[in-house]
Amino acid sequence: MEHKVYLDRNENNYGPSPRCFDILKNADHSLLSCYTKVYSTGVKSILSERLAKEVNLPEKRVLLGYGAEDLLKQAILCYLNKGEKLLIPSYSWWYYKELAGEAGGINIEYPLVEGTDSFQYNIEDIIKIYEREKPKVVLISSPNNPTGNSIALPDLKNLLKRLKESIVIFDQAYAFEGFNDQIESMLTENPNLIIIRTFSKYYALAGLRIGFALIGENIQKLTQLTNRYLGFNRLSEEVAIAALDSPEYYKTISNKMKNDKELYYSELGKLKGFKVYKSDANFILVKIPKEIYAALKEFMNKKGLIIKFMNEELLNSHLRITLGTEEQNLSVINAIKEFSDNSHF
Ligand SMILES: Cc1ncc(COP(=O)(O)O)c(C=O)c1O
């Protein structure tokens, strides 16, 4: 079978810390055969306990789930009743648009503004729509998928002040440590806030399926819903903790990714008709001339370089390229340059 390189699902292609593999190699009988006994100490998991320490919260304010996807779904099913509104960004992860429907609710959107080299949240626009539509739940994503932009802390704080009547879900899937020193005060000031994070992206553990939520005081119903009396996946907990114990490894790959992004900005940014957006995530968004879209897609597929050709109402001449290893990134850049050099548009 021809070798394909998959750079279309925002996975972390540098892979997890070697310490994660050590856990798998050394797993013993009890880790696989027995339920956790940590309940007897009054916490739900060794992982929630560890995460709580990292952000200075009581353990009960850290919820665990089967990926950020699972926690998002549970939060929406918990708080969005039939006929109620969910407010999401117009450019966003496709799954956001499904969420309201899964709960029998109504999906409404707020726009992101396109600047010269990135998309931006416009706080006043969001507030206007919020006050008009009165949604039960609001979703903010930072960095946002697929645009890659983040919301600045002062903007987030101002925005949260105006969204007090709703449950606010702040999806930080792509920013594991963003605002860590602010989490405690942000949750105290905003008791309806749910911050969702994951081990899938920064920690390169998407296959493990571990996400977690950091929650305000009012988020009791979701706490009950996510609780598991027989505990959580013990092997996953250990692997995730090994990842948390490897800060040097992850700092190194995150620096590599910064360089990888710079290479994409400079190399693809030179091509006629291309616009590369600045990204704070592990992928980049690139606008390409509509007239080459179909042919470039075919060309890249033939080369076995699978990147995402966006096909949405608002983003329909855009590529979303997940960062690969240095070698994979060079293959993608060289292939796009080769195509561009040989096409006459
Ligand atoms: C914005 C956003 N949130 C959440 C997720 C889901 O992450 P997880 O693997 O933890 O379910 C994704 C996956 O791509 C995503 O793009």
The ligand as a MOL file (V3000), in Angstrom:
LIG
                    3D

  0  0  0     0  0            999 V3000
M  V30 BEGIN CTAB
M  V30 COUNTS 16 16 0 0 0
M  V30 BEGIN ATOM
M  V30 1 C -11.6060 22.9060 18.9030 0
M  V30 2 C -11.5500 21.4510 19.2660 0
M  V30 3 N -12.0220 21.0560 20.4570 0
M  V30 4 C -11.9880 19.7650 20.8290 0
M  V30 5 C -11.4790 18.7890 19.9890 0
M  V30 6 C -11.5310 17.3570 20.4250 0
M  V30 7 O -10.4160 16.9280 21.1020 0
M  V30 8 P -10.3480 15.5060 21.7990 0
M  V30 9 O -9.3960 14.6760 21.0180 0
M  V30 10 O -9.8660 15.7720 23.1900 0
M  V30 11 O -11.7180 14.9220 21.8050 0
M  V30 12 C -10.9820 19.1390 18.7380 0
M  V30 13 C -10.4300 18.1120 17.8220 0
M  V30 14 O -9.8920 18.3320 16.7900 0
M  V30 15 C -11.0280 20.5040 18.3630 0
M  V30 16 O -10.5870 20.9150 17.1550 0
M  V30 END ATOM
M  V30 BEGIN BOND
M  V30 1 1 1 2
M  V30 2 1 2 3
M  V30 3 2 2 15
M  V30 4 2 3 4
M  V30 5 1 4 5
M  V30 6 1 5 6
M  V30 7 2 5 12
M  V30 8 1 6 7
M  V30 9 1 7 8
M  V30 10 2 8 9
M  V30 11 1 8 10
M  V30 12 1 8 11
M  V30 13 1 12 13
M  V30 14 1 12 15
M  V30 15 2 13 14
M  V30 16 1 15 16
M  V30 END BOND
M  V30 END CTAB
M  END
